[in-house]
Amino acid sequence: MVSRAKYITGTVNALQAKPGGGNEWLLSLRKVELQEAVAALCTLPGVGPKVAACIALFSLDQHSAIPVDTHVWQVTKSIGFYVLYLLN
């Protein structure tokens, strides 16, 4: 089992180091394009593309964000390849 505690404390420390204690930085991500918001969030410890998309969708008013975990991605790839195979 992977302990996420180190990521939580690392993220808190990273946010506290931002100007405004992280509040201003996080709020500023509401005003940028989704890709920029996700990239910025991914700089925080333990935050990857799926978690960043969840944060963007649920907390930053980025309604075009679509969180995709590894399982959904694998199914999508297999269906996509299957559809391409049927079309050939």
C-alpha positions in Angstrom: 0.0 0.0 0.0 1.3 3.4 -1.0 1.2 6.0 1.7 -0.1 9.3 0.5 0.7 11.2 3.7 4.1 12.4 2.3 2.2 13.8 -0.7 -0.3 15.6 1.5 2.4 17.2 3.6 4.5 18.0 0.5 1.6 19.7 -1.2 0.7 21.7 1.9 4.3 22.9 2.1 4.4 23.7 -1.6 1.2 25.7 -1.3 2.4 27.5 1.7 5.5 28.6 -0.2 3.4 30.2 -2.9 2.7 33.9 -2.7 -0.5 34.4 -0.7 -0.1 31.0 1.0 -1.4 29.2 -2.0 -4.9 30.8 -2.0 -4.1 33.3 -4.7 -2.2 30.8 -6.8 -5.1 28.3 -6.7 -7.7 31.0 -7.4 -5.6 32.2 -10.4 -6.0 28.8 -12.0 -9.7 29.5 -12.5 -8.7 32.2 -15.0 -6.3 30.1 -17.3 -6.9 27.5 -19.9 -7.5 23.9 -18.7 -4.2 22.6 -20.0 -2.3 25.3 -18.1 -4.3 24.7 -14.9 -3.6 20.9 -15.1 0.1 21.5 -15.8 0.3 23.9 -12.8 -1.4 21.4 -10.5 0.8 18.6 -11.6 3.8 20.5 -10.2 2.4 19.7 -6.7 3.8 16.6 -5.0 1.6 13.5 -5.7 -0.7 15.3 -8.2 -0.9 13.6 -11.6 -3.1 14.3 -14.6 -6.2 12.5 -13.2 -6.1 14.2 -9.8 -5.3 17.6 -11.5 -8.4 17.1 -13.7 -10.5 16.3 -10.7 -9.3 19.4 -8.9 -9.9 21.5 -12.1 -13.4 20.1 -12.6 -14.7 20.2 -9.0 -12.8 23.2 -7.5 -11.6 25.5 -10.3 -14.7 25.8 -12.5 -13.0 24.1 -15.4 -16.1 22.3 -16.6 -14.4 20.9 -19.7 -12.0 18.8 -17.6 -12.6 15.0 -17.9 -10.7 13.0 -15.3 -9.6 9.7 -16.7 -7.9 7.0 -14.6 -5.7 4.2 -16.0 -8.6 1.7 -16.2 -10.8 4.0 -18.2 -7.9 4.8 -20.5 -7.2 1.1 -21.1 -10.8 0.4 -22.0 -10.9 3.4 -24.3 -7.8 2.4 -26.1 -9.0 -1.1 -26.6 -12.4 0.0 -27.9 -10.7 2.6 -30.1 -8.4 0.0 -31.6 -11.3 -2.4 -32.0 -13.4 0.2 -33.9 -10.4 1.0 -36.1 -10.1 -2.7 -36.8 -13.7 -3.0 -37.8 -13.5 0.0 -40.1 -10.6 -1.6 -42.1 
